[in-house]
């Protein structure tokens, strides 16, 4: 299971970003593949280090496992691990690494550097594969007793792909601000649910793509076709073929803001909290119109994929809205879903074992004054520093 968190191509991409920026600028980089790998390798560590330190520790460990000699020496110069090179510009580090092999900088860039980064990635893959699974990781469903206010509620944790969910009234689906679904053959939560909701013939021929059609209708109805909605917007659709699995509604939460001219996204924890709060409000608003009423909702860790949030940031951003709703006495059956044991273990510890919360966007190792995941609610909900106080509290009014 741990090896599921490793993708060689994505790790190479992240390593190139680290080589370019250097270790002193590591904190400002978006490194989802290295973050996931570091979380797996560091799962058994007694320390609760922030992601940036976990990534550096992972890289140092991977480099230390390379064969002693030119390969390891060039890798140390490339990443800035050689004493005194940590703050060197990327060009200077590349030049010194090229000198190790006695070749020109251009030849090193095209040949030896590719090998060096590839070998570091190979060692990271081995470290991930060697990491032991967390306790209980073979269980795909767990019911957690979670303290909320002055009571305890049951939260069901699913550890499997989202398209395997059954008998949950509403699934909250991560979306971009254009409410554009990814192609059905992709591996994201929204792609897998689009695929599962489609109607097909016995031979696999696509007969209808109802979720895509309903989302297009929603944008036309709300006059947003061709332009993005505000982050935090929630658009409700039917569930298509997922109705056969007991899923009745899909709430598409617009949390990912595309970066122009790239394939990347920006996600703010505050927008995730707004989107979850909007989803729960919409459920309360329209739930009674169904027979039987809508009562259960399943939430993935919004923004923790290509959105770039760490698992920890996403957990606190999602749970902030859930905790607030439950503290108000909302009669709601809450389900959480992840695909891998690493975020599952972090969810279990955070919600049930009194781990101190971390305000999304802050350093994960900063200890707050009060225990429990609800202690940072107001800080999470009103964290506007990254958008200059913009009010993005918008949701679908059906």
N, C-alpha and C positions, 0 to 999 in steps of 0.2 A: 504493500500500500504506500509506503513512503516514497517509492520510486515514481508514483503518479505525480508527485510535486516537481519532477525534473523534466525539463524540455531542453534538449541540447541547443537547438537553434535560438531559443529565447535567451538562454544563459549566455551564449556567444554575443548576442546583441547587447545585453547588459554589461558584459565585460568590456566591450568596445566603448561604451559610455563611460565606464570607470577609467579606462586608459586615457581617454580624451580629457576628462575633467580633473582626474587626480583624487587622491584620498582626502585632501583638505576640503574638497567640494562635494564629498559623498552625500552629505545630508540633503543637498538640494536636488539630487537626481531621482528620477522615477525608475526603480529597478524591481519590477514585480517578480521576475523569475529568480533573481538572487534573493529577494526577500522571502519568497516561498521556500527556497532551498535552505536558507539560513534558519528558518523556523523549524524545519524538519530536523536538521542536524543539531540544533540547539535545544530540542525538546527535552532531552534528558539532562540538560545543564541545571545546576543548582541556582545559577544566577538568572535574574529577570532583566536582561539587558535590552536597551532600545534597539530597534531594527538596524540603525546605522552601525552600531557596534557589533551586532550579530553578523552583519554582512562582512565587515572587516575581519572579524575572527574567522569566518568561513573562508575568505580569500587567503588569509595567511596560512590557514591549515592546509588548503589545497596546494598552495605554492610549496609549502614545506615537504609535501609528499612527492614532488617532482624529483627526478634523478639529479643528484648533485653534479654540478658542472655548468656548461654553457646554458642549458635549458633553464635551470633554476635561477642562475644569475641574471639571464635576460628577462625572466618573468619578474624578478624582484625589481629590476630597473623599470620595467614596463608599468608596473602598478605603483611604484614609488615606495617599495618596502625596504630598499637599501638605505642604510643610515644616511641622513642628510638630503635625501631626494624626495621626501614626502610632499614638499611644496613646489617642486620643480614643474615648469610648464610641460605639457605633453610632448612638445617637439624636442625638448632637451632630454627627457627620459627616453624617448624613441631613439635619439641619436646615440646615447650611451649604450642602449641595448643593442643597437646595430654594431657598435664597436666590439661588443663581446664576440660577435661572429665574424668581425673583420670585413663587413660588407657595407655598401652605401645605404643611406637612410631609405632611399626609394626601394632598393631591392629588399631590404628588411621589411618594409611596410607590406610589400606584395607577397613575400614568401615566409620568412622566418617568423614574423609577428603572427601570421595566421596559424602557424604551428604552435607557437607559444600559447596563444589564447585558447586554441583547441585542446591542448594538453591540460590547461587549468580547468577548462570545462569538463574534461573527462574525469579529473580528480574530484570535482564537485559532484558529478554523477555518482561516483563510487561512494562518496561520503553519504549522499542521500540514500543510496541503496543499502548501506550498512546500518543506517539509523534504525533502532528498534521501534516497533509500533507502540503507540500509547496503550495503556491498560484499557481493556474493554473495546479496542478498536474494531473487533470482529462483529460487534453488535451494530445493526443498522438502525435500531430504534431504541431510544431511552426516554423514560419519563423522569423529569427533573422536578424536585421540590424547590421552588424559588421563593425567597422572602420578598414580599412586596408590601410596603407600609407595615401595618400591624398584623398581616396575615401571610399565609403561604399559598402559592398557586402552583398548579401542575403545568409544566411546559414540556411538550413532546419534541425531542430532538431526533431528526432524521439524518442519517449518514448514507446518502445515496443520491443518484441523479434526480433532478426535479421532475422529470417526466415519468418517474415511477410512483409519484405521490398518488394516494387514493383516499377518498372520503374526507377531503378537506374542502370546505365551501369556497374559499377564496385563496388564490396564490398571488402574492405580490411579485411582479416581474420587473427586473431592472431594465431601463430603457434609456436611450439618449434623448436629448431635448427636441429632436425632430420627430420623435415617436416612430422612427423607422426601424422595422424589425430586421435583424440580420438574416442572411440566407439560411434556409432550414438545415442545410448540411453542416453548418458550423457547430461548435461544441459549447457555446455559452448557454446560460440558463434560458434566456429568451429564445434562442434558436431551437433548443431542444423542446421547449413548450410549444413553439409554433409548429414544429414537426409533429409532435404528439397530438395537437389539436386539429390537424388537417384530416380530411376524409380521403380515403384511397380505395381503389378497387382491390379485388382479391389478388391481382397481379402486381399491385404496387403503384398503379397509375394514379396521379394526383387528380382527384375529382373536385375538391374545393379547399380553399385556404381561408377559412372564415375569420381567423384572428387578424390577419393582414387586411382583409376587406373591411372589417369593423373599425380597425384603427384608422384606415383611410377615411371612412365615413365620419369618424369622430373629428378628425382635423378639418374636414369640410364643414361639418355642423358648427364647430367652434371657430371657424374662420382663421385657422392657423396653418392651413395647407401651404406648403412652400416656405414656411418660416419656423424658427424654433419657438417652443413654449418656454416659460420660465422654469428654471430648475425647481423641483418640488411638486410640479404638476402631476396629477394622477388621472389617467384615462381608463375607464372601465369597459371591458368587452365581455362577450360570452366566452365559453370554454371550448366550443366546437366538439371534437371527438373525445376530449377529456371528460365530458359529461358522463361517458360510460365508465369512468373511474371514480365517479362521485365528486368531481371538481366542477363547480357551477359558475364561477366568475374568475376572470383574470384582471388584476389591477396593474396597469403599466405605469411604473413610477419613473418619471423623467429625472434622472440624477446625473447622467453623464453628459458633459458639455464637450462636443467635438472640437479638437484643435484644427483650425483652418490649414489645409494643405498637408495634413498628416493623417495617420491612422490611429492617433492617440486621443485620449479623453482626459478631461479634468473633472474630478469629483470632490466636492466639499462635504465634510461630515455634517455640517449644519443643513445642507440640502437633503441629505439622506434622512435626517431626523424629521424634516418637514414632510418629505414624501411619505414616510411611515405614518406620521401623525395624520396626514391627509387621507391615507388609505384606511386607517382605523375610523376616522370620522365618516368617510363615505360608506364604510360597512355599517356603521350605526345608523346612517341616514336611509340607506336603501334596503337594509337587511330584512326589515319587517314586511316588505312588499313581496317577498318570496315565500313559498309554501313547501317545506317548512322554512322558517326564517334563517337567514345566513348567520352563522354563529362562530365558525372556526376560520382561522386565517393562518397561512404559512408564509414565512419571511426568509429569504436567503440573506446572506451577508452582502448587502448592496454596496457596490463600489469597490469590492475587494479583489475583483478580477483585473481587467484592463483599466479600470478606473484608478488604480494605483493606491487605494487605501490599504493599510495593513489590516490583518484580521482583527487586531485589537481595536483599531479606530472604528472599523465597521461595526463590531459588536456593540461598542458603547453608543455609537450614533443610532443604531437600530433600537437598542434596548431603552434608550432615553425616552423615545416616544411610546414604546410598549408599556414601560413602567408607569409613565404618567397616566396613560389610559386606565391601567389596572388599579392604580391608586385612587382613581375617581370612582371605582366600583363597577367598571365596565364588565358585563358578563360575556367573556370572550374566551374561546379555547385557542391558545397560542401554540403554533408549531414553528420550529426553526429548522432550516435545512442547510447542510453543507455536504460536499462530496468527499472530503478527505478527513482522516482522523486528527490531523494537527489542529485545524480550527475547531473540530469537535471537542478536543481536549481543552482548548482554551475557553470555549463556551461553557463547558461544565465547571471549570474552576472559577470562572468569572461570576457566573450566576448562582452557584451553590456553595462556594467555599469562602465567601467573604473577601475575595481579592479586592484591593483598593481600585476604584475606578480611575480611568485616565481620560481626561477631556480630549476628544478628537482634535487632532492638530497639535497637541502638546507632546512632550517627551513621555513615552510609555513608562519610564522608570520614575516619574515624579510622583511621590506619594501625597495624596490629599489628606485632609484633616479628618475625614469621616469615612468609615468602611461601608462596603456594600455598593452595588452598581447604581443605586438611585441617588447617591450623594452628589453626583456631578450633573444632575438633570438640568437645572436652570442654566448652568454654564454651557451645556451642549446646545440647548434650544436657542439661546440668545447669543451664540458665538457668531458675530457678524464681522469680525475684524478682517476676514479675507475678502469680503465683498463690500466693504465700506458702508455697512448698515443697510444694505438692500433688503427690502422685504419681499421674500419669494414665496410667501404662504399662499399658494394657489392650488386648487384641486378641481377635479372634474365634478360638475354639478349635474351629471347624467345628461 
